[in-house]
Amino acid sequence: MSRDESLKDKFALLRAAHRERDARHHGGGAEGEEAHHEALLELKRLHDEHHRQRDEKQRLREEERARRKGKRPLNAEAIAAAAVAIADAQGVEEVSMRKIAAVLGAGTMSLYHYVRTKEDLLAAMEDLIMGEILVQPQALKGGWRKAMGAIARHTRDAYSRHPWALLVSGNGKPGLNSLKHVEQSIAALETTGLSFEDRLVMSVIVDDFVFGNSLRAAQARLEEQQAGASLDDVTAFMTKHVDPIEFPVLHAAVGDSDMGDFIKKMAVAFQPGEWFDTGLEALLDGLAKRFGLGD
């Protein structure tokens, strides 16, 4: 926008402001109220357009500055990518506009031209993760079980790389990649011949399993990092409390085994990553039976 156009825009705002003032002070009856209302609408329209043009001009300046310095142009995706990198390295609670600006080599305030609120930032971060979940079109071919398995494993892998995303999932505004994930999930079940509603239910059930398994896996990794109770502590606790009266099933399972060895065997069941494939296949078996499907 040229300097003359900018001045014209400002004069238009002033004229609209004067019309709004005159309508408010001198208007009377229904015609006055209508004139007042129209003046207010015009003032808001010009005000919004003025700020849109100002923000666009600032965006173009930032992109040109970045281009001259050989940096990636500043936009919402670049900001989200920097935020995700910080969350991966330090935890999502450490993400801030100041740190993002430092990563991008930009001014902190310039980020707000692209991501205005914390909700917008989380939404952009979540949609970036959802982009990693999307599978190639070829993965949707070859039968519904294969397709749903590919989507489930892709989702699990993304959350494994970004476990903090489990804590913010669903807290932001919906994004295009989230919508594409739904589209892919429904398309993966197209060969079943089921209704849209049934396919949606199936996809949500699979998503819930993957989300829950991923959350348990993240918790298990965190416990390992925080050096939780030692094997000796757990062994002593189990030996003291697992008696045949209060815990007959556990006591019978231990039998004559060494309690330490028994606990090591039990620990496998509390490692979600170890039984993800088994759980997924069991779930798909159950869905196939529930909806009368073949492979």
Secondary structure, 3 states (H helix, E strand, C coil): CCHHHHHHHHHHHHHHHHHHHHHHHHCCHHHHHHHHHHHHHHHHHHHHHHHHHHHHHHHHHHHHHHHHCCCCCCCHHHHHHHHHHHHHHHCHHHCCHHHHHHHHCCCCHHHHHCCCCHHHHHHHHHHHHHHHHCCCHHHHCCCHHHHHHHHHHHHHHHHHHCCCHHHHCCCCCCCHHHHHHHHHHHHHCHHHCCCHHHHHHHHHHHHHHHHHHHHHHHHHHHHHHCCCCCHHHHHHHHHHHCCCCCCHHHHHHHCCCCHHHHHHHHHHHCCHHHCHHHHHHHHHHHHHHHHCCCC
